[in-house]
Amino acid sequence: MKYIILIQLFWFDLANNDFQNLEITHYAGVPLQFANQKNCFIHVAEHFDELKKYTEDFHYGKATVGQIFCVKK
């Protein structure tokens, strides 16, 4: 079973909460899945700033990272 990165969103204005979670599917054009949870969390630790920026850009500054999970796909 593969693991994926799932970001739980924190919305600055609750009226804009269109989504609760954001699944990260790719990095630099390559599908992003991990053989185990440990490798997933290592990737999250190494790329946290990029994940946070992507999340904020994706939602036009209306949301940020609440929590990050590595879950089975």
N, C-alpha and C positions, 0 to 999 in steps of 0.2 A: 504494500500500500504506500502511496506517495503522500507527502506532506506539502501543504501550500501555506502561504502567508495570508492571513486575514486580519484586516485592520478595522477595529471597532472605532467608529467616528465619534468625535465630540463636536457638536454643533454649537456655534456661538449664539445663534438665534434659533430657538426650538421650532419656530414657524417654518424654517427652511430644511427640516430634517427629512429630505426625500429618501435617503438611504440610511441604514443603520451600520452597514459594513461595506468594506471595499476589499475585494479579492485581488491580490497582486498576481498576475498571470505570466508576465514577461519581464525580463531585464535585458536591456541592450538588444532587443529583438529576438531573444532566445527564451523559449518557454521555461518557466521557473517552477520546478518541482524538486522535492528533496527526498532522498531515500529514508531519512529518519528525522525525528524531531530535533535532535541535537544539531545536525547540519543546518536545519532551517533557522534555528535560533542564532547560530554562528553568523549566518548571512544577515539576519536582522541586526545583530550587534555591529557588524562591519558596515552596514549601509543604512543605519537608522536615519541620519540626516537626509539622505536622498529619499527614503520612504516618506518622511515627514513632509518634505518639500513637494513631492509628487502628490501626496494626499491634499495638501493645501491648494496647490495649483489646479488639481482636478476639480475641486469644489469652489474655485474662484475666491479663496480666502474665507469662505463661510464655515469651514470645518477644519479640524485638525485631528491628529492622532489621539484617541482616547486610550486604547490598549492595542497591543499587537499579539496575535495568537499564531501558532503553527499547528494547523489542524489536518487531520486525515482527509484526503480528497475522495 
